[in-house]
Amino acid sequence: MGSTNSTLLKIPNVEELMQETGFSSVHIIRLYDRFKALDKEGRGHLCPHDFGAIKELAMNPIGDRIIGAFFSPGQETVDFNTFVKILAHFRPVDKDRPRDPNSPEPINSRSNKLKFAFQLYDQDKDGKISRDELLKVLRDMLGMQVTEEQLESIADRTIQEADLDRDDAISFEEFRKVSAKILHLKKAPVVMSAEYDC
Amino acid sequence: MRMRMKMLLLLFCCGVVFCDQNHSDPRVQRVFPVISINYDYVQMPFEVSLWILLASLMKLGFHLIPRLSGIVPESCLLIVVGLLVGGLIRVLGEKPPVLDSQLFFLCLLPPIILDAGYFLPIQPFSENAGTILMFAVVGTLWNAFFMGVVLYGVCRLDGGGLASVDLLSCLLFGSIVSAVDPVAVLAVFEEIHINELLHILVFGESLLNDAVTVVLYHLFEEFAHVGEVSAVDVFLGVVCFFVVSLGGIMVGGVYGVLAAFTSRFTSHTRVIEPLFVFLYSYMAYLSAEVFHLSGIMALIACGVVMRPYVEANISHKSYTTIKYFLKMWSSVSETLIFIFLGVSTVAGPHAWNWTFVTITIVLCLLSRVLGVIGLTYIINKYRMVKLSGKDQFIVAYGGLRGAIAFSLAFLLSGDDFAMKDMFLTAIITVIFFTVFVQGMTIRPLVDLLAVKKKKQSKTSINEEIHTQFLELLLTGIEDVCGHYGHHHWRDKLNRFNKRYIKRCLIAGERSQEPQLISFYNKMELEQAMMLLESNSSASLIAASTVPQQRSRRTLNISKEREEEIRKILRANLQKTQQRLRSYSRHTLMPDAEEDDWSETRLRKQRVEMERRMSHFLTVPANRSESPAMRRGRFESDSQVHTVRPRVLVSVPVPLPDDPEEADGSTQSRNGGAQKPDGLQDSRGRKQSVKFALDVEEQKLPRCLSDPGPNNLLEEEELFYQKD
C-alpha cells in the first residue's frame, strides 16, 4: 500500500481536506485506497456505474438514493475530495471539540447528518418531504410486499404525526424534531479497521 | 416447609369434633362428625398458598403507602417483613423455614429470568454486547479472585478463628459473593428509571455472569472435595466455562426454535398458546441444569430466539396473556424470595465473625469499583459512546448481591466447608448491605448526579420509518467504504432471517410481512383501543379530519378507524336493539353480533328515510306497513348481495304501484343522505358519495392486512353497498 507519506502526497489539498473533514491521515489513506479500488478504470474519478458495481449496495433498497447523494446535481463524476467530504458526514461526533461560534459547523455535526438524511428523502430539493416523496421512500423500503393502500395510510399517518404547520409535508425542522431521539442511539460506521473488499 | 399453623385453624373453627381418619372402626358406635378437621390432607398446598397470599398482600400494602414506597425500595420492605415473620414464628416456638435451594432454583428463579429474557430489549443489548460480556466475564472473575485472595491473606494474618480457612474455601466464597444478582438488580433498577444504556449494562451483566458463577462454583467445590488442584484441572476449568455458557445458549436456542415452530400450528387452538411458551422455556432451563450448564443463559436464549417468531404467530390475546402471566409469576417469585431471605436470616444458623464480615463488605465494594474502573478504561477504547464517570459510578454502585448468592452458599456441603455458617452469615450481611444501603441510596444519588433518566416516549411511526431508513443508509455507506461493520453484519443476518428462517417458523402470510407493517398494525390497534377506552367520539372525529385538498383521501379511512367508529356506534345503538328485535331476520349469514348491530343501524337509517319520505309524498306513508315493507326489502336485498351495485338509486321498492313514492324515495334518499347524520358523520359522507353515483369511491379500502376480522369487514361492505 505504499508508505504513508507518499500516498498522502498523491492527494491534492490533503491538509485542507483533513482540516475540513476531521479525518486523520490514516483514515484518509484508507479512503484513498478504497477510492482507487472502486475506480476500476483508473480515471481519477467515480461515476455512478462504479458505485453500482458494489454488490451489497445494489441490494440495498435505497442504494440508488445513496449513490445519487454523492453526485451534485448535474455532475456525472465525483472526485476524491467530494467523496471524502460526503463520507465525513458519518464520522462520529467530536464531543470535545472547542465550541467556536465563528467557525462553520463541522461536517459531521448532528445537524448536518440529519440534513444529509433529509436530502435523501427530498429528491426534488424543495426543502420539504411531500407526501409523494414519502410514498416513494416507503415503496422503496417495503417493496412489493404491501398494498398501495397500506402504503398510503402509513404515509398519511406519518405526515399527520410530524406535520405541525399543516402544510401536508414534512419540513426539515419537523423532521429534525421527530428524529431527535434516533440519532442519539444510532452508531455511525467508524472507518477505522482495515477490513476491505478490494 | 413443615409449618404448623394450627392455631389459625382453631381460630376459625370453634367447637369442632376432631376426626382421626385412621380410626375407622365401623363397629364402634360414634356420633357422625358433622364438622371435622383434616389438616394433613391439605397441609402442603395450604401452606404454599398461604405464603404466596401473604407475599401478595404485603406487596399490596406497600403500594397503599405512597410515601414509604417512594423512599424505600420494595425489596427492603419485603426483607423486613420476612424478618418480622421469621421472628414471629420463632417466638411461637417453631423453626422458621429456610429458603430451600432446590425450591429457589427450580421454582422461584425461572419465572423472573424468563420474564427478563423474553422482554429483553434486543437492540441495546446487542449494541452493547461486548461491554456487557466484558463486565460479566472478566469483571466477575476479577471480583472472585481478588476477594478470594485478599480474604485468604486476611484470614492468615488474623489467626484466631479464621486460621482454618484455606485458599480454596476463600476462593469459593469469593466466587459466590462476587456475582451481581439479577433479581436484586431488577427489583431496584425498575424503580429508578435510569436510561436504557445503564439499565441494560448492569442488567445484562447480572444475567450473563451466571455462566461464570456456575463454572467457578462447581470448579472450586470439586477441588475442595478432591483436595488438590493441578494445572490440567485449571485448564479444564477454562474449557468448562466455554462449554457451560455456549452449551446453555445452544440448549436454549434449540428449545426456542422448537417453540417457534410449534406456535406455527396453533391457529386452531389459541387457548393453549401461552402454555407452549412457558413449557418450552422451563424445559430449556431444566435441561440445561441436568448437564450443569448455565440454566439462566439457556432460559434467556430460549426467550430471545422464540420471541419474534412466536409473536408473529400467536393471537393478540395470547400475547397479552403471556405478558401478564410472566409479570405476575415473576412478581410473586421476587416477593417470595425477599421474604424468605428475611425469614432465613432469623432461622440461622449464624456464626458471626466481625473481621470476616466487615472485610467481606469492604472488599465487595472495593473490588467492584476497581473492576469497573479498570474495565471501563479498556472498554472505552472500543466504544463509540463512551462511558462517563457518572455511568461508571452507577454501574459499580448497582452491583447488588441477592438471593442467588445465598442459595449457592446454602447448597455447600457442611463436610467440606467447616466455615459454612460463617460464610452464610457473611453473605447475608453483604446482601443486606447491598440491598438496604445501596438500594435505598441509589435513587437520591441518581437524582443528585443528574444521571439521564429513561425517556418516556411513545412509539411513533415516524421514528420507526426514519430509524429503518437510517439503518439502510448506514449500511449503504458502510458498503461504499468497504467496511464490514456492525450494520453490515446485521443486514446480512436480517436477510438470512427473512429468506430462510421466517419461512419455516411463521405461519402463513405473516412470514412475508415486513417489520414496518407489523409495527404499524400494532400501533393502530393500540390507538384504537386507547380511543375506545377514553370513549370520546368527539376526538375521534377530530382525529380523522383531514385537510380539504385531500378530499379524495378522506374516504380511505383506515380499517382501525372504522373499527373504532363501529364500536362507538355499537355502544350507542345497542339500547335500541331490544325494541327492534321483533322484526324479522334477513337471510344473509354474517356473525350474529355484527348482524344485530348493522341490522339495527340500517333499520335506523331506514326509519329516518321513511320519515323524510313522508315529507315528499302526497300519500302519507303507511307506517303500519313498514314491517312488511322492510321484510320485503330485505328479501330482495339477499338476492343482490353478491353484486356490488353501482347505481343505487334503483333499490327495488316492494310497493311498485306508487311511482311517486319511488321518485320520492329517490329524492328523499338523496336529500336524506346529504344531511349529515349526527351519529354517522364519516359514514354519512360515504353514503352520500354512493348516492351521488360516484363510481370511483365505492371501493371500501382494505388498508391493513390484519388476519383478523376480515370476513366481518367483507360482510359490512356488502351491507352498505346495498343501500
Contacts between the chains, C-beta under 8 A, distances in Angstrom:
chain1	res1	chain2	res2	distance
A	31	B	481	7.2
A	34	B	481	6.1
A	34	B	482	5.1
A	37	B	482	7.2
A	51	B	480	7.0
A	54	B	479	5.5
A	54	B	480	6.6
A	56	B	475	7.5
A	56	B	476	8.0
A	56	B	479	4.2
A	56	B	488	7.2
A	56	B	491	7.6
A	57	B	476	5.7
A	57	B	479	4.6
A	57	B	480	6.5
A	59	B	495	7.9
A	60	B	472	5.9
A	60	B	475	6.3
A	60	B	476	4.8
A	60	B	479	7.0
A	61	B	472	6.0
A	62	B	469	7.0
A	62	B	472	5.0
A	62	B	473	6.6
A	62	B	476	6.6
A	63	B	476	5.9
A	66	B	473	6.5
A	66	B	476	4.1
A	66	B	477	6.9
A	66	B	480	7.2
A	87	B	477	6.9
A	87	B	480	7.3
A	87	B	481	6.6
A	90	B	474	7.1
A	90	B	477	5.4
A	92	B	384	5.7
A	117	B	466	7.5
A	117	B	469	6.9
A	117	B	470	6.3
A	117	B	473	6.3
A	120	B	469	7.6
A	120	B	473	6.6
A	121	B	469	7.6
A	137	B	465	7.8
A	137	B	469	6.9
A	138	B	465	7.3
A	138	B	516	8.0
A	141	B	465	7.7
A	141	B	468	6.3
A	141	B	469	6.9
A	141	B	472	7.0
A	141	B	514	8.0
A	141	B	516	7.1
A	142	B	514	5.3
A	142	B	516	6.2
A	142	B	517	7.2
A	143	B	514	7.7
A	145	B	512	5.5
A	145	B	513	7.0
A	145	B	514	5.4
A	145	B	517	7.6
A	146	B	514	6.9
A	146	B	517	5.8
A	146	B	705	8.0
A	147	B	702	7.4
A	147	B	703	7.9
A	147	B	705	7.1
A	149	B	556	6.6
A	149	B	701	5.0
A	149	B	702	6.3
A	149	B	703	4.6
A	150	B	517	6.5
A	150	B	520	7.8
A	150	B	703	5.7
A	150	B	704	6.1
A	150	B	705	7.0
A	152	B	553	7.5
A	152	B	556	6.7
A	152	B	703	7.7
A	153	B	556	6.9
A	153	B	558	4.9
A	153	B	701	7.8
A	153	B	703	4.4
A	153	B	704	7.2
A	154	B	461	6.6
A	154	B	465	7.8
A	154	B	516	7.4
A	154	B	517	8.0
A	154	B	520	5.5
A	156	B	546	7.5
A	156	B	553	6.9
A	157	B	461	5.4
A	157	B	520	7.4
A	157	B	524	7.9
A	157	B	558	7.8
A	158	B	461	5.3
A	158	B	462	5.6
A	158	B	465	6.1
A	160	B	546	8.0
A	161	B	460	5.8
A	161	B	461	6.1
A	161	B	462	5.2
A	162	B	462	5.1
A	166	B	547	6.8
A	168	B	547	6.2
A	168	B	549	7.0
A	168	B	550	7.3
A	175	B	466	7.8
A	178	B	460	6.5
A	178	B	462	4.1
A	178	B	463	6.3
A	178	B	466	6.8
A	179	B	462	7.7
A	179	B	463	7.5
A	179	B	466	5.1
A	181	B	455	6.8
A	181	B	457	6.3
A	181	B	463	6.6
A	182	B	463	5.9
A	182	B	466	5.7
A	182	B	467	5.2
A	182	B	470	6.4
A	183	B	470	7.5
A	185	B	123	7.9
A	185	B	124	7.8
A	185	B	127	8.0
A	186	B	467	7.6
A	186	B	470	5.7
A	186	B	471	7.9
A	186	B	474	6.9
A	187	B	127	6.9
A	187	B	384	4.7
A	187	B	385	7.4
A	187	B	486	6.4
A	188	B	384	7.7
A	188	B	474	6.5
A	189	B	474	6.1
A	189	B	477	6.2
A	189	B	478	4.5
A	189	B	481	6.6
A	189	B	483	5.5
A	189	B	485	4.5
A	189	B	486	7.2
A	189	B	487	6.5
A	190	B	384	6.9
A	190	B	483	7.9
A	190	B	485	7.0
A	191	B	481	5.6
A	191	B	483	6.0
A	193	B	483	7.0
A	193	B	485	7.8
A	195	B	482	7.7
A	195	B	483	6.6
A	195	B	484	4.8
A	196	B	482	4.7
A	196	B	483	7.8
A	197	B	482	4.7
A	197	B	484	7.7
A	198	B	482	7.3
